[in-house]
Amino acid sequence: MLGNPTAYEIIMMLIRRSLKPSQIASELKLSIPTVSAVLRSLRQLDLVRYETEERGKKYFIKDPQLKVVMRNIANLVNSIEKGDY
């Protein structure tokens, strides 16, 4: 699933802060159904959760360890791209 660029981008966004599907869709310039489908898959993998608010659901990363892992992956990718590995 994280080989999916959209899932990766959504995870990276949720690492920074909790977001509603409409906010994610707006920032990534995607449709809400596309974002919702990816969020559903991420929920099934038990990577994200949501809280119900007055105006919908707000998604967040379930396990703080995922934040650490994803930041490490991003740093590795950046090092590889720069040739610093």
SELUM-811451 format. One record per residue: x, y, z of N, C-alpha, C in turn; residue in one letter. Coordinates in Angstrom, 3 decimals. Example, Ala and Ser with C-alpha at 12.3 -4.5 7.8 and 13.67 -1.06 7.14 Angstrom:
2
@n_east = 13.190 n_north = -5.690 n_up = 7.800 ca_east = 12.300 ca_north = -4.500 ca_up = 7.800 c_east = 13.200 c_north = -3.300 c_up = 7.800 code = A
@n_east = 12.850 n_north = -2.250 n_up = 7.080 ca_east = 13.670 ca_north = -1.060 ca_up = 7.140 c_east = 12.900 c_north = 0.030 c_up = 7.870 code = S
END
This chain:
85
@n_east = 0.826 n_north = -1.205 n_up = 0.000 ca_east = 0.000 ca_north = 0.000 ca_up = 0.000 c_east = 0.859 c_north = 1.254 c_up = 0.000 code = M
@n_east = 1.973 n_north = 1.244 n_up = 0.741 ca_east = 2.791 ca_north = 2.449 ca_up = 0.787 c_east = 3.614 c_north = 2.631 c_up = -0.483 code = L
@n_east = 3.553 n_north = 1.641 n_up = -1.387 ca_east = 4.135 ca_north = 1.816 ca_up = -2.709 c_east = 3.239 c_north = 2.703 c_up = -3.564 code = G
@n_east = 2.037 n_north = 2.933 n_up = -3.097 ca_east = 1.083 ca_north = 3.815 ca_up = -3.761 c_east = 1.474 c_north = 5.255 c_up = -3.405 code = N
@n_east = 1.828 n_north = 6.069 n_up = -4.401 ca_east = 2.266 ca_north = 7.441 ca_up = -4.103 c_east = 1.217 c_north = 8.255 c_up = -3.343 code = P
@n_east = -0.052 n_north = 8.029 n_up = -3.628 ca_east = -1.098 ca_north = 8.772 ca_up = -2.919 c_east = -1.133 c_north = 8.380 c_up = -1.448 code = T
@n_east = -1.040 n_north = 7.097 n_up = -1.167 ca_east = -1.028 ca_north = 6.638 ca_up = 0.232 c_east = 0.184 c_north = 7.211 c_up = 0.960 code = A
@n_east = 1.327 n_north = 7.200 n_up = 0.291 ca_east = 2.554 ca_north = 7.747 ca_up = 0.894 c_east = 2.358 c_north = 9.227 c_up = 1.229 code = Y
@n_east = 1.840 n_north = 9.994 n_up = 0.273 ca_east = 1.635 ca_north = 11.428 ca_up = 0.510 c_east = 0.654 c_north = 11.678 c_up = 1.651 code = E
@n_east = -0.399 n_north = 10.888 n_up = 1.705 ca_east = -1.381 ca_north = 11.058 ca_up = 2.780 c_east = -0.754 c_north = 10.739 c_up = 4.129 code = I
@n_east = -0.002 n_north = 9.661 n_up = 4.210 ca_east = 0.690 ca_north = 9.322 ca_up = 5.467 c_east = 1.603 c_north = 10.464 c_up = 5.877 code = I
@n_east = 2.377 n_north = 10.995 n_up = 4.934 ca_east = 3.308 ca_north = 12.076 ca_up = 5.263 c_east = 2.560 c_north = 13.326 c_up = 5.740 code = M
@n_east = 1.397 n_north = 13.594 n_up = 5.167 ca_east = 0.586 ca_north = 14.729 ca_up = 5.622 c_east = 0.068 c_north = 14.496 c_up = 7.040 code = M
@n_east = -0.392 n_north = 13.275 n_up = 7.301 ca_east = -0.955 ca_north = 12.970 ca_up = 8.620 c_east = 0.113 c_north = 12.909 c_up = 9.699 code = L
@n_east = 1.356 n_north = 12.731 n_up = 9.309 ca_east = 2.446 ca_north = 12.786 ca_up = 10.287 c_east = 2.539 c_north = 14.192 c_up = 10.872 code = I
@n_east = 2.288 n_north = 15.180 n_up = 10.048 ca_east = 2.390 ca_north = 16.581 ca_up = 10.500 c_east = 1.200 c_north = 17.018 c_up = 11.338 code = R
@n_east = -0.010 n_north = 16.551 n_up = 10.931 ca_east = -1.205 ca_north = 16.958 ca_up = 11.703 c_east = -2.412 c_north = 16.123 c_up = 11.279 code = R
@n_east = -3.426 n_north = 16.103 n_up = 12.116 ca_east = -4.685 ca_north = 15.429 ca_up = 11.801 c_east = -5.427 c_north = 16.248 c_up = 10.749 code = S
@n_east = -6.074 n_north = 15.544 n_up = 9.819 ca_east = -6.756 ca_north = 16.222 ca_up = 8.729 c_east = -8.059 c_north = 15.534 c_up = 8.370 code = L
@n_east = -8.965 n_north = 16.310 n_up = 7.800 ca_east = -10.199 ca_north = 15.777 ca_up = 7.240 c_east = -9.930 c_north = 15.361 c_up = 5.798 code = K
@n_east = -10.699 n_north = 14.403 n_up = 5.281 ca_east = -10.514 ca_north = 13.997 ca_up = 3.888 c_east = -10.593 c_north = 15.165 c_up = 2.905 code = P
@n_east = -11.482 n_north = 16.103 n_up = 3.153 ca_east = -11.606 ca_north = 17.253 ca_up = 2.248 c_east = -10.336 c_north = 18.107 c_up = 2.246 code = S
@n_east = -9.687 n_north = 18.229 n_up = 3.402 ca_east = -8.434 ca_north = 18.987 ca_up = 3.473 c_east = -7.327 c_north = 18.272 c_up = 2.692 code = Q
@n_east = -7.271 n_north = 16.963 n_up = 2.855 ca_east = -6.263 ca_north = 16.173 ca_up = 2.138 c_east = -6.495 c_north = 16.295 c_up = 0.637 code = I
@n_east = -7.752 n_north = 16.122 n_up = 0.224 ca_east = -8.098 ca_north = 16.204 ca_up = -1.202 c_east = -7.715 c_north = 17.562 c_up = -1.775 code = A
@n_east = -7.990 n_north = 18.607 n_up = -1.029 ca_east = -7.674 ca_north = 19.957 ca_up = -1.495 c_east = -6.170 c_north = 20.155 c_up = -1.657 code = S
@n_east = -5.405 n_north = 19.748 n_up = -0.657 ca_east = -3.950 ca_north = 19.939 ca_up = -0.710 c_east = -3.291 c_north = 19.103 c_up = -1.798 code = E
@n_east = -3.795 n_north = 17.886 n_up = -2.026 ca_east = -3.202 ca_north = 16.997 ca_up = -3.025 c_east = -3.864 c_north = 17.138 c_up = -4.403 code = L
@n_east = -4.903 n_north = 17.983 n_up = -4.469 ca_east = -5.647 ca_north = 18.183 ca_up = -5.715 c_east = -6.214 c_north = 16.861 c_up = -6.247 code = K
@n_east = -6.856 n_north = 16.129 n_up = -5.341 ca_east = -7.495 ca_north = 14.860 ca_up = -5.662 c_east = -8.969 c_north = 14.938 c_up = -5.311 code = L
@n_east = -9.743 n_north = 13.997 n_up = -5.800 ca_east = -11.157 ca_north = 13.953 ca_up = -5.436 c_east = -11.306 c_north = 13.374 c_up = -4.026 code = S
@n_east = -12.373 n_north = 13.760 n_up = -3.370 ca_east = -12.645 ca_north = 13.228 ca_up = -2.035 c_east = -12.857 c_north = 11.709 c_up = -2.087 code = I
@n_east = -13.573 n_north = 11.162 n_up = -3.099 ca_east = -13.696 ca_north = 9.698 ca_up = -3.153 c_east = -12.346 c_north = 8.983 c_up = -3.271 code = P
@n_east = -11.409 n_north = 9.556 n_up = -4.013 ca_east = -10.077 ca_north = 8.948 ca_up = -4.126 c_east = -9.382 c_north = 8.935 c_up = -2.769 code = T
@n_east = -9.422 n_north = 10.056 n_up = -2.087 ca_east = -8.793 ca_north = 10.163 ca_up = -0.764 c_east = -9.483 c_north = 9.219 c_up = 0.218 code = V
@n_east = -10.795 n_north = 9.171 n_up = 0.175 ca_east = -11.542 ca_north = 8.289 ca_up = 1.089 c_east = -11.185 c_north = 6.824 c_up = 0.869 code = S
@n_east = -11.010 n_north = 6.431 n_up = -0.384 ca_east = -10.647 ca_north = 5.041 ca_up = -0.680 c_east = -9.269 c_north = 4.704 c_up = -0.118 code = A
@n_east = -8.326 n_north = 5.627 n_up = -0.248 ca_east = -6.981 ca_north = 5.398 ca_up = 0.285 c_east = -7.035 c_north = 5.359 c_up = 1.816 code = V
@n_east = -7.774 n_north = 6.272 n_up = 2.418 ca_east = -7.902 ca_north = 6.285 ca_up = 3.880 c_east = -8.543 c_north = 4.991 c_up = 4.377 code = L
@n_east = -9.515 n_north = 4.479 n_up = 3.641 ca_east = -10.146 ca_north = 3.208 ca_up = 4.019 c_east = -9.108 c_north = 2.084 c_up = 4.018 code = R
@n_east = -8.277 n_north = 2.055 n_up = 2.993 ca_east = -7.222 ca_north = 1.024 ca_up = 2.925 c_east = -6.231 c_north = 1.184 c_up = 4.071 code = S
@n_east = -5.868 n_north = 2.415 n_up = 4.381 ca_east = -4.929 ca_north = 2.661 ca_up = 5.487 c_east = -5.543 c_north = 2.276 c_up = 6.830 code = L
@n_east = -6.854 n_north = 2.472 n_up = 6.973 ca_east = -7.545 ca_north = 2.028 ca_up = 8.194 c_east = -7.532 c_north = 0.511 c_up = 8.281 code = R
@n_east = -7.778 n_north = -0.164 n_up = 7.168 ca_east = -7.780 ca_north = -1.629 ca_up = 7.160 c_east = -6.406 c_north = -2.184 c_up = 7.513 code = Q
@n_east = -5.355 n_north = -1.452 n_up = 7.148 ca_east = -3.995 ca_north = -1.858 ca_up = 7.520 c_east = -3.654 c_north = -1.463 c_up = 8.951 code = L
@n_east = -4.587 n_north = -0.765 n_up = 9.606 ca_east = -4.442 ca_north = -0.321 ca_up = 10.991 c_east = -3.332 c_north = 0.721 c_up = 11.155 code = D
@n_east = -3.146 n_north = 1.552 n_up = 10.120 ca_east = -2.127 ca_north = 2.599 ca_up = 10.176 c_east = -2.702 c_north = 3.943 c_up = 10.603 code = L
@n_east = -3.972 n_north = 4.173 n_up = 10.278 ca_east = -4.613 ca_north = 5.434 ca_up = 10.650 c_east = -5.925 c_north = 5.154 c_up = 11.380 code = V
@n_east = -6.344 n_north = 6.148 n_up = 12.106 ca_east = -7.635 ca_north = 6.130 ca_up = 12.794 c_east = -8.294 c_north = 7.469 c_up = 12.544 code = R
@n_east = -9.535 n_north = 7.594 n_up = 12.991 ca_east = -10.212 ca_north = 8.885 ca_up = 12.867 c_east = -11.029 c_north = 9.163 c_up = 14.109 code = Y
@n_east = -11.271 n_north = 10.449 n_up = 14.306 ca_east = -12.176 ca_north = 10.922 ca_up = 15.344 c_east = -13.345 c_north = 11.572 c_up = 14.626 code = E
@n_east = -14.543 n_north = 11.325 n_up = 15.115 ca_east = -15.721 ca_north = 11.953 ca_up = 14.521 c_east = -15.912 c_north = 13.316 c_up = 15.164 code = T
@n_east = -16.044 n_north = 14.311 n_up = 14.310 ca_east = -16.284 ca_north = 15.679 ca_up = 14.766 c_east = -17.634 c_north = 16.135 c_up = 14.235 code = E
@n_east = -18.020 n_north = 17.348 n_up = 14.597 ca_east = -19.288 ca_north = 17.890 ca_up = 14.132 c_east = -19.423 c_north = 17.830 c_up = 12.619 code = E
@n_east = -18.372 n_north = 18.177 n_up = 11.934 ca_east = -18.429 ca_north = 18.272 ca_up = 10.473 c_east = -17.615 c_north = 17.189 c_up = 9.786 code = R
@n_east = -17.676 n_north = 15.990 n_up = 10.265 ca_east = -17.001 ca_north = 14.893 ca_up = 9.601 c_east = -15.930 c_north = 14.236 c_up = 10.450 code = G
@n_east = -15.083 n_north = 13.498 n_up = 9.769 ca_east = -14.032 ca_north = 12.732 ca_up = 10.435 c_east = -12.688 c_north = 13.403 c_up = 10.233 code = K
@n_east = -11.868 n_north = 13.320 n_up = 11.263 ca_east = -10.509 ca_north = 13.840 ca_up = 11.206 c_east = -9.563 c_north = 12.665 c_up = 11.415 code = K
@n_east = -8.677 n_north = 12.447 n_up = 10.451 ca_east = -7.788 ca_north = 11.289 ca_up = 10.465 c_east = -6.435 c_north = 11.627 c_up = 11.093 code = Y
@n_east = -5.830 n_north = 10.613 n_up = 11.715 ca_east = -4.525 ca_north = 10.772 ca_up = 12.338 c_east = -3.784 c_north = 9.434 c_up = 12.286 code = F
@n_east = -2.482 n_north = 9.487 n_up = 12.487 ca_east = -1.637 ca_north = 8.299 ca_up = 12.518 c_east = -1.915 c_north = 7.549 c_up = 13.821 code = I
@n_east = -2.156 n_north = 6.249 n_up = 13.718 ca_east = -2.492 ca_north = 5.457 ca_up = 14.906 c_east = -1.312 c_north = 5.308 c_up = 15.861 code = K
@n_east = -0.175 n_north = 4.885 n_up = 15.345 ca_east = 0.981 ca_north = 4.567 ca_up = 16.183 c_east = 2.095 c_north = 5.580 c_up = 15.957 code = D
@n_east = 2.542 n_north = 6.262 n_up = 16.998 ca_east = 3.626 ca_north = 7.236 ca_up = 16.844 c_east = 4.896 c_north = 6.647 c_up = 16.222 code = P
@n_east = 5.087 n_north = 5.342 n_up = 16.373 ca_east = 6.269 ca_north = 4.707 ca_up = 15.779 c_east = 6.254 c_north = 4.807 c_up = 14.256 code = Q
@n_east = 5.063 n_north = 4.827 n_up = 13.665 ca_east = 4.962 ca_north = 4.975 ca_up = 12.207 c_east = 5.542 c_north = 6.314 c_up = 11.774 code = L
@n_east = 5.346 n_north = 7.328 n_up = 12.592 ca_east = 5.911 ca_north = 8.645 ca_up = 12.275 c_east = 7.430 c_north = 8.570 c_up = 12.201 code = K
@n_east = 8.032 n_north = 7.887 n_up = 13.146 ca_east = 9.493 ca_north = 7.744 ca_up = 13.178 c_east = 9.972 c_north = 6.978 c_up = 11.951 code = V
@n_east = 9.310 n_north = 5.871 n_up = 11.656 ca_east = 9.703 ca_north = 5.036 ca_up = 10.512 c_east = 9.587 c_north = 5.819 c_up = 9.205 code = V
@n_east = 8.482 n_north = 6.517 n_up = 9.017 ca_east = 8.275 ca_north = 7.251 ca_up = 7.771 c_east = 9.265 c_north = 8.407 c_up = 7.627 code = M
@n_east = 9.584 n_north = 9.064 n_up = 8.719 ca_east = 10.594 ca_north = 10.133 ca_up = 8.650 c_east = 11.958 c_north = 9.555 c_up = 8.282 code = R
@n_east = 12.283 n_north = 8.397 n_up = 8.842 ca_east = 13.548 ca_north = 7.742 ca_up = 8.499 c_east = 13.584 c_north = 7.339 c_up = 7.031 code = N
@n_east = 12.483 n_north = 6.834 n_up = 6.525 ca_east = 12.407 ca_north = 6.472 ca_up = 5.104 c_east = 12.586 c_north = 7.716 c_up = 4.239 code = I
@n_east = 11.911 n_north = 8.796 n_up = 4.597 ca_east = 12.033 ca_north = 10.039 ca_up = 3.826 c_east = 13.474 c_north = 10.537 c_up = 3.841 code = A
@n_east = 14.136 n_north = 10.462 n_up = 4.985 ca_east = 15.535 ca_north = 10.884 ca_up = 5.072 c_east = 16.431 c_north = 10.006 c_up = 4.208 code = N
@n_east = 16.184 n_north = 8.700 n_up = 4.208 ca_east = 16.960 ca_north = 7.784 ca_up = 3.379 c_east = 16.777 c_north = 8.099 c_up = 1.892 code = L
@n_east = 15.528 n_north = 8.301 n_up = 1.490 ca_east = 15.254 ca_north = 8.631 ca_up = 0.091 c_east = 15.960 c_north = 9.924 c_up = -0.299 code = V
@n_east = 15.909 n_north = 10.915 n_up = 0.566 ca_east = 16.599 ca_north = 12.190 ca_up = 0.278 c_east = 18.110 c_north = 11.977 c_up = 0.139 code = N
@n_east = 18.681 n_north = 11.164 n_up = 0.998 ca_east = 20.125 ca_north = 10.877 ca_up = 0.927 c_east = 20.471 c_north = 10.169 c_up = -0.373 code = S
@n_east = 19.660 n_north = 9.226 n_up = -0.762 ca_east = 19.891 ca_north = 8.493 ca_up = -2.005 c_east = 19.799 c_north = 9.437 c_up = -3.198 code = I
@n_east = 18.784 n_north = 10.290 n_up = -3.199 ca_east = 18.629 ca_north = 11.238 ca_up = -4.301 c_east = 19.818 c_north = 12.198 c_up = -4.416 code = E
@n_east = 20.378 n_north = 12.574 n_up = -3.283 ca_east = 21.528 ca_north = 13.486 ca_up = -3.277 c_east = 22.845 c_north = 12.761 c_up = -3.508 code = K
@n_east = 22.825 n_north = 11.432 n_up = -3.430 ca_east = 24.045 ca_north = 10.650 ca_up = -3.572 c_east = 24.889 c_north = 10.649 c_up = -2.312 code = G
@n_east = 24.264 n_north = 10.929 n_up = -1.175 ca_east = 24.966 ca_north = 10.995 ca_up = 0.121 c_east = 24.918 c_north = 9.681 c_up = 0.894 code = D
@n_east = 24.664 n_north = 8.607 n_up = 0.265 ca_east = 24.506 ca_north = 7.337 ca_up = 1.004 c_east = 25.734 c_north = 6.506 c_up = 0.996 code = Y
END
